[in-house]
Structure formats: C-alpha cells, structure tokens
Amino acid sequence: MDIKKFINKLIDACNNQKITDVEVYYSNSSSTMINVVDNEVETFNLSNDEGINLSGNYEGKNSTTYIEKFDDDALSEAVNNIKETAPYNGKTKKSIEKSQIKPNSNNTYNADVNVVIDRLKKVQNTAKNIDSRVISIPTCEYYEKNTSIMLLDDKGTELEDSYSYTIGSISVVAEENGIKKNGYSFSINKKFEDINYETILKDAIYEATSMINASPIASGNYDVIIKNNVAANMFATFMTVFCADSIKKNTSKFVNKVDTQVAVKNLSIIEDPMYQNGRINRIFDDEGIKTYKKYLIENGILKNILSTNEYEVSTGNAFRNSYRDNISISALNCYIEAGTKNTNEILSELTEAVMITNIDGLHAGMNTVTGDFSLIANGYYIKNGLIDKSINQITVAGNFYDLLNNIIDISEDVYTSDAYINFFESPSLLVKGLMIGGL
C-alpha cells in the first residue's frame, strides 16, 4: 500500500468531519536479532512494528488515536474515535508551525543474515584461544534496527526521515579455582561490517578474568577514576535533569541556573541529534521541529534546557518511543568533550585512587531528584600509578551535582552507555573525594 496516499486520505476524511489541526505521525520499524551459542543459532528474531498516531481538534477539543491497519474500516474507526473522545478532553492543541526540511529517507541498512551467522560462529570459536579460562559464551549477538518516519498535517507539511543502527555484543563466563566471573562488552555502529567482534570479545574476556581474584578494600574517601563506560551510564541516567519538565516540577537542581556555572570549567556536554557516532540520527523531532547540535554545559556553564513546543521555546527534542505513545522530552546523542590524556596516563599520575570499571543497580541506586547515588561496584585499587589489585563487593557513593564540580581530569578515550538505554558517550573522569564502602 502507498502509505502516503493512505495518510492524505485520512487527513481529508478528518477535515470532512470537521476535525481540524490534523497531524499524522507514521513510523515503521524493523529489527533483527541473532544470537549464536555453541555454534548454533539460539535466537533469530525478525520483527516489524508499523502504525500511525492521529491527532486532531473536534469542537474545540483535541484527541489522539492510533492505527495499525491501513484500510477503509480502520480509517473510519480512527476518525470516529477522535470525534467521540475529543469532548471529554480538556485541551485544545494548536497546530505547530513545522520546519521545512528536505526528506532524509534513504538511511536504512540490512545485513546479510548468513554472513552475520558465519561471523558470529567464527568469533565465538576463538575465545578459548585467547584465554583458556573461558568456559562459556552465553551471548554472541547481532542486533539491527531500521526505522522510517513521516509527519504530515492538514497545512501541507510532509516530512520524512529514517535511521538505522547495529549493535554487536558478547558476554563470557571465565573460571579459575572454582571462581566464576562474567564479562560483557558491546559496540554500537551504523553497519554490521563496522563491528569489531574481536575487540569486543577481548574486552569481555578481560572484564571477566581480571575480577577472578578481586576482593574488597577498606572503606574511605578516595579520588576515583570513573571509567568511561561507567561514566556514560551514570550521565545517561541523569539526563532528565536537563529537561524542561524536570525544571517545571522542581525535580532538577538546574532551576534558574541557565548561564551560570554548574560544573568545572573543563567540562562540556553536547547533545547532537546528527552525531555520526551516535545511535539514532534525526533531522527533525516528532513535532516537526528541526533538530540541531547544542551545548548543555559549555566550559562548566549551563547553556540549554531541553524542551518541546509545550514550553516557551522548543529545542527540537520532542520524541515518541513509538506511534502508540505520547510525545516526551528526550535527548538523542549526548557526549562529553574528551580531554587530551588517555585513562592509563591519568592513572599513572595517582599515588592512591580507585578505578570503577563496572556498576550494578544503576536505576535503583541513583536518585535523579536529589542527585544522590550509591552503587554496587567493581574495579581496581591504584597505588603509585599502577593497578595494585582488583576490587569487588564495594559501593561508590556521592552526588551528581557535586561530582560535576569535583572533576579533576577528563580522558581522551571514550565509551558509550549500555546499548539499550539512552545514548551517552563519555571519557573516563577523575573525580575528587568519593565515598567507597568496602571492608
């Protein structure tokens, strides 16, 4: 079916029933997931999710509905739903003047499934050659997602966008002297061919084997290197404090802080919807506003709060999780500007410190209202510029807003937040005086 023809027919049907300010959001997402275990394809999922979100005003009141079948019956039902439910809603939605943007609809990608499976099998078979302590590889996975979006209204707007990304991930279990440890690593890329599974495998094996002889250390206040992967997950979780709805609800401490110093001068955080290393690239948001690169924090100064058209000024950050959902404020690709030294160089300058390389309980242990965090962690004890020993069964505690003002150094090597949460790319951060709970 010609989906654009169906959408225009839907808009005409709404207008004929005196429904005004009609907006249609259409998305079509397809995904592929393949997991190979012991040279066998354990998981092979193909899925497709396609639908329309319809919004319009009837008798001065706004309502929305969604459509998952594209035929005359579904069209009539959707129009009737708007008419029947609008009177019970208390709001009128004004039509938003949308940006005029050229279509960006050729960014989808599909890997050859047979090539993917063959590659996963070969990579998995090399694990024990790297380290004989590896006893199993529960995950050797490839994930691919393609999404196409259209936004049309009864004012003549026709916007099109598309994006795709791939994720390669590996988890391993290593054992020595009866002690078993897990390791995991992943990579987000635009194409399957760009995924370096050999590097992912080595990183996962190192994470597992380096923790086999780990033990706690004495509790105390330490300077802490928050490794890039951990810092990325922490900042991704705290991104809500940069959103206008948090400011409005007073659940962010950035209220009335724009253009004031909120962090150390060497910290800059950027949100860039077209960041090429990011996961999702969008040229317009789901309200039809053009997206753009912006500083959230520049040289320690708070520069922008993310918003939608519900607020005074939109920053192009209105997005839906799917056509079934309402619009909310969301950052797409955020990152901290990198420093000039790698993590090992920063480590080599320290007399005593702790490096945090892995955390658990991310959401339960982080309070985005107060900024407080207390997280179960693993890592290394640093003494005289060297890794002295592996440490586990510790907690790292502090406050996010304090952390922003206690960053001593920023590395040049970066890593991204976990593959299936909000995208954030971070260097490693040397932070002054965090509480480590151990022995």
N, C-alpha and C positions, 0 to 999 in steps of 0.2 A: 504493500500500500504506500502511496505517496503521502507521507506523514504531514508535510507542509500543506498539502491540499486539504487534508482532513482538519487540520488546525484552523485554516481560514474558513472552512465550512462551519466549524464550531463557533468561531467568533461571530460570523454572520447570524447564526441561529440565536446566539445570546442577544445580539442587538435587535433582532426581530421580536424578541420577547421583552424588550425594553430594559435589558441588562446593559449597564454602561461601564466604562472604565475597565473593559475586559482585558485580562492578562493571562497568557498561556505559557507555562513553563513545561518544556518537554525534555526528558532525559532518557538515554538508552545506554545502559552499562552492561558490558560482558566481561566475564572473568574466567581464568583458567588456573587451576591449582594442581600440581603434580608432586607427589612425594614418593621417593624410592627408598625402600628398606630391604637390605639383604638381597640386592639385585632384582627385587620385584617391585612393581608399581603398586604401592599400598593404597594411595589416594589419587584419583583422577577425576576432578570435578570441573564441569563446564556449566556456567550459569549465565542467565541473561535477565535483566530487570529493566523493563521499559514501561513508561507511563507519562501521564500529563497531570499537572496541577493547574486547575482552572480557578480564577478569581474574578469577581465582578460585583458591581453595586446594583441592587434592586430596591426600588422605592426608598432610596437614600441610605440603605444599609448594605454592608459588604458581607460576602460569604465566599467560602472556597470549597472545592471538592476535587477529587482526583479520578482519573480514567485509566483503566488498564486494558480495555478492549476498544478497538478503533472501528466501530460500526455505527449505523444509524441509531440502534437501540441504546447504545452506550452514550451517544451524543445527546439524545433526548433526555435520558435519565440525568445526565450531568446538568443540563440546563434547568430541569425541574428541581434538582437539588438546590441550586443557587436560589431559585425563586422561593422555595419552601422554607429554607433555613435563614435567609437574609433577614427577615423581620425580627428574628429572635436574637440577632447580633446587635450590639450597641454602637458599633463603629462604622463610619464611612471611610473608605480608603480612596484617597486621591491618586489619580494616575501620575506616575513619576516620569519626568522627562528623561528619557534614556539617552545614553551616549550613541553617537553614530560611529560604528566600528565595522571595519571590513570583516567578512566571515573568516573564521580560523578553524576550518573543519576537516583538515587533512592530517591530523596528528595521531591517528590510530596505528597500532602495530600488532602483528600476530606472529609469534614464533612457530617454527615447525615442531610439532609435538614429538615426533620420532627423534629429531635431533636433540631436543631437551632431555628426553628419557635416556638416550645413549650417553649424553654428557654427565647426567647425574649418577648413572651406574659407574662410569669410569672414575669420577671423583671419589665416590664412596669407597671404591676398591683400593685407593691409595692411602687410606687413613692409617692402617697398621704399619705401613712402610715409614710413615712419619714418626709414629710413636707406638711401640708395642703394647703400651698400657691401655690403649683404646679398646674397649670391649664391645661397644655397640654404637650405632649411629641412628638414633630414633628419627631424626629429621634430616633429609637431604632434599630440599624443596625448591620448587619454582612457582612463583605466582605472577600472574599478568592481569592487568585491568585496562580496559578501554572504555571511555565514556564520551558520548556526544550529547550536546545540549543545544536547545533552541529556545529563544524567548521572543514571543510575538504579542502584539496588543492591537486594539482597535483604532490606534492612532497611526498605524502604518509601520511600526517598528518590527524589524526582522533581524535578530542577532543569532549568530551561530558560533559555537566553539567546540573544541574537542581536546582531549588529553589522554595520554597513556603512560603507564609506568610498569616496571617489573621489579620483583623482589626475589633475591636468592638467599636462602637461609640454610644453616646446618647446625644441628645440635649433636653433641657426642657425650658418651659416658666413659670415663677413664677409671681404672682401678689399680691400686698398689697396696700390698699388705692388707688386703681386705677392706681398704678405704676407697669408697667410690665418690667421684665428683663429676658434676655436669659442666659442660661448656657450651656456649651458643654464640653465633655470630651471623651477620646478615649484611646485605648490600642492596641499596635502592638505586636503580638505573632506568634508563629510558628503553633499552633493548636487552634481550637475552644475551646477545653477543658481547655486551659490555660487562657482564657479571664475571668477576674473577673468583670462581668457586675454590680455586687452590688457596688463595689468600684467606677466604672465609673459613675454610677447613683448618688451616694452620692457626688462625686466631681462636677458633672454638677449642681446638686441642690444647693450646697454651692456657686458655682460661681454666680448663678442667684440671690439667696436670699441675699447674702452678699452685693450686689450692689443696693438693693432697695432704701436705704436711702442715697446713695452716693451723694457727692457734690464736687465742685472744691476747691482747696486750693490756697493760694497766690502764684503768680509766684516767682521764685527764683532759686538759685543754691543749690541743695540738694545732700547729699550722697544718693545713690539709690541702693536698692536690686532689681536686675533684676531677677524675679522668674524663676526657671529652665525652665518652658515651654516657656517663652518669650525669654530667652537667647538662647534656642535651635533654635527657629525660626529665630532669628537675625543672628546667626552664620551660619545657613543653607543657608540663603540668601547671605551672604558674602563669601561663599566658593569659588566663582570664582576667588578671589584674590590669591588663592593658585595654580592656573592653569597656565601652560606654555603659553597658547595662550594669557592670560591677560598680562603676563610678556612681551611677544613679541610685543603686541600692546601698551605697556606702560599704560595700564589701571589698573594696580596694583602698589601699592607703595612698593611692595616687590622686585622690580627690584634690582639686585645685592645685595640682603640682606641675602642670604643663609649663615649660620654660624655666623650671627650677632644677637645681642639682639634686639628683636622687641616687647617684652612683659615683664610683670613682671615675676620674677623668679619662682613663684609658679604656673604658667600657662603652661600646657602641653596639646596639641591637637593631637589625634591619628586618623589615617584612617586605618580601619581594615576590608577588604572585607569578612573575615570569622568570624566577631564578632557575637557571638551567640545571643546577644540581639538585633542585627541589623535587618533590613528588608530584604535585598537581600544579599545572600551569594554566591560568585563566586570564583572558584578556578583558572580561567583564564579569561582574558579580551577578547574583541571581535576581537583583533588582534592575539590571541593565546598566549599571554604572561602571565606567572604565576603571580597571584596576591599575595600580601604579606602585612603584618602589617607594618606600618611605622609612625614615628612621623612627623607631620607637624611643630609643635612647641614643643620643649622639654626644660623644665625649662626656658621658655622665649626666647629661641634661635630658629630661623627659620632653620629647618633641611632639608626639602624637598619641592620641587615644583612638582606638579602632571603633568605627560606628557604622550605622546604616542610615537610611533615609528617615527612620523614626526620630533621629536626633537632628540637631541643628545643621550639621554638615556630615555627609556620607564620605567615608574613606574608601568605598568600594570593597567592603568586607562583609557583605550580606550573602550568606550561602545556605543552601539546604543540604541535609545529609542525603535526602532522596526526594523524589517528586511527592512522596506522601507526607513530608514533614514541612513545618513552618520554617520561615527564614530566621536565622540567628546570626550573631556576630561571630566571625571566625577568621583567624589568621591562616594564611596558606603556607608560605615558606618563610620561616624566620631563621636568622643566624646571627651569631656574634662575630664581629670583625676579628680576624685572627691576629695574633702577635707575631713576634719575629724569632722566638726560640722554640725548639721542639720540647716535648714533655720531658724527655731524658735530660736535656740541658738544664731545665728548671730544677729537676730533681737533684742534679749533680751539685747545685749550689746550696743545698739544705743540710744543716747539721743534724736536725731531728725533725721528722714530719711523718704524716700518714698519707698514703695514697689510697683513695677509694676507687675501686675498679668495678664494683657491682653492688646494686642495692635491691632490696625486696620491700614489698608493701608500699609501693610508690604512692598510690592514692590514699590508702588508709593512714599513712604516716605524714601526709603533707596537708596543712590547713591553709587553703588559699585565701581565707578571710583574714586571719591573723598574720600569715606568713611563716608560722612556726612549722618546723619539720623535725621528725625523729624517725630514722630509717635504719633497718637492719642492713648491715653492710659487710663486704669482704674487701680485701686489698692487700697492701704491703706496708710494713714499717720501714721507714727510711732513716738511715744513720750514716752520718758523714758522707752524704752524697751518693750513697749506694742503697740498693734494696737489701735490707738485713734479713727479713723473713716475711713469709706470707701470714696474713692475719684473717681470722673469721670470727663469727659469733660476737660481733661488736655492733654498736649503734653509733650513728653520726647524727648530731642534733644541732640546731641553730635556728636562725630566722632569715627568710629570703631577703627581706628589705635590708637587714643588717649585712647580709652576705654581699649585696650589691656595693656596699660601701667599704668592704674589707677585702676586696680582691687585690692581691699584691702583684700577680703576674698572669699573663694570658699566653698560651702556647700558639704555635703556628699550625700544628696538626689537629685536624678536626674529625668529628664523627657525628652521626645523626641519631636522633631519638629513635626508640623502638619502632619497628616497621609499621605497626598498625595503630599508632597514636598520632597526634598532631606532629607535623614535621618541624623539627628544630635541629639546626646544625651548630655544634659548639666546639671550641677548642677546649683543652684542659685548663682549669682555673686553680691557681694557688691562692688559698683563702686563709686569712689570719684568724687563728683562735676559734676553732670549732670544738664542741664537746664530743669526745669519744668515750663511749661507755663500754668497758670490757671487763677485766678481772676485778 
